[in-house]
Amino acid sequence: MVMKTDKEQRLLSASKTFDSGLSRFNLGAWDDVLSNDVTLHKDGVTLMNDLHGRNSVKGYFQAYIDRYSYEHVPICGAVDEHSNVAFSFHVDKDVTPKKGHYQEQHASGHAKPSSTLGIFFLRFDHSENVRDIFFLRQLSHDEAARKLKTIPDYSKLSIDDAMKYRGSEAQSEDRARKHDHAASIYNHIWATGDVSLADSIFAKDVSLYNLVYGGEKEGLDTFKSMVSNIFKEYEVKDNRSTVAVSAGDKAFIFWRITGEYKGDWTQNYGLSLLVFNSSDKIQEVLTFMTPFPTQRRQLLKAEE
């Protein structure tokens, strides 16, 4: 992406340092970018409680490095200097439990290599150190076998398909404003259930990918119906979001919603990547989100 200010350059550099720690299997460089009181927020699947403090956060990711072999490849990202945030979309290729870890999965054949997609959302403090980390990703095959009742089908968006989002195409100010506006409308739809503006931002043949639970939905009418059905059972009490526009044809959204869904009080967050076509309509939506309580009961083998 094309940087315009020194601050944007610094935020981007910090985000790249974060990714490089996972790429090089060395989290020592994180000491230069993490706040002492950094928080890693729970995802409701692999992490059930927030982790506080640099050592606890590093320990969580170090455990992943120690237990798995993989290749961490950043795909695309974005920063917003006004919100003090950075996003990074990546793939971990050929994630495989190392020998000596998860022996039952090796014995059952579930330790086969699998590639996973994920998004980091980093919020910085006034000193431009990472204060909050929100991280959602797909589960490797062995993780899904251990944690979930059914292994998700991630084949609708292959790793090769995801790699097409790489690149740093230059972007005009006018196009960036359009994408920022569209992302705001997208978030408004999910905050209110009001789909009246959907036609103004979506391509009619939009593809919607649920990257945590698997699956794809196609078409604007399908999207409208999906939102309407969810909001028949969902009452939103509070919604907050942050948007960052990437170079070229992408925008990232972090959203956090508090409300009542199917009788359960819940606070969820999600990370979405919007991909625009040449007419500046949303052509693809890639979404990760934490599970609702009802989803947790349906998906997880047991509370952890």
C-alpha positions in Angstrom: 0.0 0.0 0.0 1.1 3.6 -0.6 2.0 5.4 2.6 1.6 9.1 2.9 2.7 10.0 6.4 5.5 9.1 8.8 3.0 7.7 11.2 1.5 5.4 8.7 4.9 4.2 7.9 5.6 3.5 11.6 2.3 1.6 12.1 3.0 -0.4 9.0 6.5 -1.2 10.2 5.2 -2.4 13.6 2.6 -4.6 11.9 5.4 -6.1 9.7 7.5 -6.7 12.8 4.6 -8.6 14.3 4.2 -10.8 11.3 7.9 -11.4 11.0 8.1 -12.8 14.5 5.8 -15.6 13.3 7.5 -15.9 10.0 10.9 -16.3 11.6 9.8 -18.3 14.6 11.3 -15.7 16.8 9.2 -13.4 19.0 12.1 -11.5 20.5 11.4 -8.6 18.0 8.0 -8.2 19.5 9.5 -6.6 22.6 10.1 -3.5 20.4 6.4 -3.2 19.5 4.3 -4.7 22.3 3.1 -2.6 25.2 4.0 -4.1 28.6 0.3 -4.3 29.4 -0.8 -5.6 26.0 -4.0 -7.7 25.9 -4.7 -10.6 23.5 -8.5 -10.8 23.3 -10.2 -14.3 23.5 -11.5 -15.8 20.3 -14.0 -18.2 21.9 -12.5 -21.3 20.2 -8.8 -21.6 20.9 -8.6 -19.0 23.7 -11.4 -18.7 26.2 -10.1 -15.8 28.3 -8.2 -12.7 27.5 -4.5 -12.8 28.1 -2.8 -9.7 29.7 0.8 -8.7 29.7 3.6 -9.1 27.2 4.9 -12.4 28.6 1.5 -14.1 28.6 0.8 -13.0 25.1 4.1 -14.1 23.8 3.7 -17.4 25.6 0.5 -18.1 23.7 2.1 -17.6 20.3 5.3 -19.3 21.4 3.3 -22.4 22.2 2.0 -22.4 18.6 5.6 -22.1 17.3 6.8 -24.9 19.5 4.0 -27.3 18.6 3.6 -26.7 14.9 5.7 -26.5 11.7 4.3 -24.0 9.2 5.1 -21.2 6.8 3.7 -17.8 7.8 3.0 -15.6 4.7 1.4 -12.1 5.0 -1.0 -11.5 2.1 -2.2 -7.9 2.5 -2.8 -5.3 5.2 -3.9 -1.8 6.0 -3.3 0.9 8.7 -5.3 3.9 9.8 -3.4 6.6 11.6 -6.4 8.4 12.9 -7.7 5.2 14.7 -4.2 4.1 15.5 -4.7 0.6 14.1 -3.3 -1.9 11.7 -4.7 -5.0 10.0 -2.9 -8.0 8.5 -4.4 -10.8 6.5 -2.1 -13.9 6.2 -1.9 -17.6 5.5 -0.1 -20.2 7.5 0.9 -22.9 4.9 1.2 -26.6 5.7 0.4 -26.4 9.4 1.5 -29.7 10.9 1.9 -30.8 14.5 5.5 -31.5 15.3 6.6 -35.0 16.4 6.0 -35.4 20.1 2.9 -33.2 20.1 -0.7 -34.3 19.8 0.3 -38.0 19.4 -3.3 -39.1 19.2 -3.8 -36.9 16.1 -0.8 -38.5 14.5 -2.1 -41.9 15.3 -5.6 -41.2 13.9 -4.4 -39.5 10.7 -5.6 -36.1 11.7 -2.1 -34.6 11.9 -2.0 -34.1 8.1 -0.8 -30.7 6.8 -3.4 -28.0 6.3 -3.2 -24.4 5.5 -5.1 -21.7 7.4 -6.1 -18.1 6.9 -6.2 -15.4 9.6 -6.5 -11.7 10.3 -4.7 -9.7 13.0 -6.1 -6.4 14.2 -3.6 -4.4 16.2 -4.6 -1.3 18.2 -1.8 1.0 19.3 -1.4 3.2 22.3 -0.2 6.8 22.3 3.4 5.6 22.2 2.6 3.5 19.1 3.1 0.3 21.0 0.6 -2.5 20.5 -2.0 -2.3 23.3 -4.7 -4.7 22.0 -4.5 -7.7 19.7 -7.6 -9.2 18.2 -6.8 -12.4 16.2 -9.1 -14.7 14.4 -8.0 -17.6 12.2 -9.1 -20.9 10.7 -8.3 -24.1 12.6 -5.7 -26.5 11.4 -7.1 -30.0 10.6 -5.8 -31.5 13.8 -7.2 -28.6 15.9 -10.6 -29.0 14.3 -10.6 -32.7 15.0 -9.7 -32.1 18.7 -12.0 -29.1 19.4 -15.0 -29.3 17.0 -17.8 -31.7 16.6 -17.5 -31.4 12.8 -14.4 -30.4 10.8 -15.2 -27.3 8.7 -14.9 -27.4 4.9 -12.6 -24.6 4.0 -12.4 -25.6 0.3 -14.7 -22.8 -0.9 -11.8 -20.3 -0.6 -8.6 -22.1 -1.4 -5.2 -20.8 -0.3 -4.3 -20.2 -4.0 -7.5 -18.1 -4.2 -6.6 -16.1 -1.1 -3.1 -15.4 -2.5 -4.7 -13.3 -5.3 -5.3 -10.6 -2.7 -1.6 -9.9 -2.5 -0.2 -6.8 -4.1 0.0 -3.0 -3.5 -1.8 -1.4 -6.3 -1.8 2.4 -6.1 -5.1 3.9 -5.0 -6.6 7.3 -5.6 -8.0 9.4 -2.8 -11.4 9.3 -4.5 -11.4 5.5 -4.6 -10.2 5.3 -1.0 -13.1 7.5 0.1 -15.6 5.3 -1.8 -14.3 2.2 -0.1 -14.3 3.7 3.3 -17.9 4.8 2.8 -18.9 1.4 1.6 -17.3 -0.3 4.6 -19.2 2.1 6.9 -22.5 1.2 5.2 -21.6 -2.5 5.5 -21.0 -2.2 9.2 -24.3 -0.2 9.5 -26.2 -3.1 7.9 -24.8 -5.5 10.5 -25.4 -3.1 13.4 -29.0 -2.5 12.5 -30.3 -5.2 10.2 -31.3 -2.5 7.7 -30.5 -3.8 4.3 -32.0 -0.9 2.4 -28.6 0.4 1.4 -27.1 -2.9 0.4 -27.7 -2.4 -3.3 -25.6 0.7 -3.3 -22.4 -1.1 -2.1 -22.6 -4.7 -3.2 -22.1 -6.4 -6.6 -25.2 -8.5 -7.3 -23.1 -11.6 -7.5 -21.2 -10.9 -4.3 -19.5 -13.9 -2.7 -19.6 -14.2 1.1 -17.1 -16.5 2.9 -17.3 -17.6 6.5 -13.7 -18.3 7.2 -14.0 -19.8 10.7 -16.9 -22.2 10.2 -16.5 -22.8 6.5 -19.0 -22.2 3.7 -19.8 -19.7 1.0 -23.0 -17.8 0.2 -23.5 -16.1 -3.2 -25.6 -13.2 -4.3 -27.0 -9.9 -3.0 -30.5 -11.4 -2.4 -28.9 -14.2 -0.3 -27.0 -11.6 1.8 -30.2 -9.6 2.4 -32.1 -12.7 3.4 -29.3 -13.9 5.7 -29.2 -10.5 7.6 -32.9 -10.3 7.9 -33.2 -13.8 9.4 -30.4 -13.2 11.9 -32.0 -10.0 13.1 -35.3 -11.7 13.7 -33.5 -13.3 16.7 -30.8 -10.6 17.4 -31.2 -7.4 19.3 -28.2 -5.1 19.1 -27.5 -3.0 22.2 -24.1 -1.5 21.1 -22.0 -1.6 18.0 -18.5 -0.2 17.5 -16.2 -0.5 14.5 -12.9 0.5 13.0 -12.2 0.7 9.2 -8.9 0.8 7.4 -8.6 1.0 3.6 -5.9 -0.9 1.8 -4.3 0.1 -1.4 -6.1 -0.8 -4.5 -9.3 -2.8 -4.0 -9.6 -3.8 -0.3 -10.9 -2.5 3.0 -10.7 -4.1 6.5 -13.3 -3.8 9.3 -13.0 -4.6 13.0 -16.5 -4.7 14.6 -17.6 -5.4 18.1 -21.3 -5.9 18.9 -23.1 -6.3 22.2 -26.6 -7.7 22.2 -29.0 -10.5 22.8 -29.2 -13.5 20.4 -31.6 -16.3 20.8 -32.1 -15.5 24.5 -28.3 -15.3 25.3 -26.6 -12.0 26.2 -23.4 -11.9 24.1 -20.5 -9.7 23.1 -19.0 -10.7 19.8 -16.3 -9.3 17.6 -15.3 -10.0 14.0 -12.8 -9.1 11.4 -13.8 -8.7 7.7 -12.0 -8.1 4.5 -14.0 -6.4 1.8 -12.7 -6.8 -1.8 -14.0 -4.4 -4.4 -14.4 -4.8 -8.1 -13.5 -2.2 -10.8 -16.9 -0.5 -10.3 -16.1 0.0 -6.5 -18.8 -2.5 -5.5 -18.1 -5.1 -2.9 -17.4 -8.3 -4.8 -16.2 -10.6 -2.0 -16.5 -10.6 1.8 -14.1 -12.7 3.9 -15.3 -12.8 7.5 -14.0 -14.2 10.8 -16.1 -13.8 13.9 -16.3 -15.1 17.5 -19.1 -17.6 18.0 -22.5 -16.8 19.6 -23.2 -18.9 22.7 -25.6 -21.0 20.7 -22.9 -21.6 18.1 -20.4 -22.5 20.7 -22.7 -25.2 22.0 -23.3 -26.5 18.5 -19.6 -26.4 17.4 -17.4 -27.2 20.3 -17.0 -30.7 21.7 -16.7 -29.4 25.2 -16.2 -26.2 27.1 -12.5 -25.5 27.6 
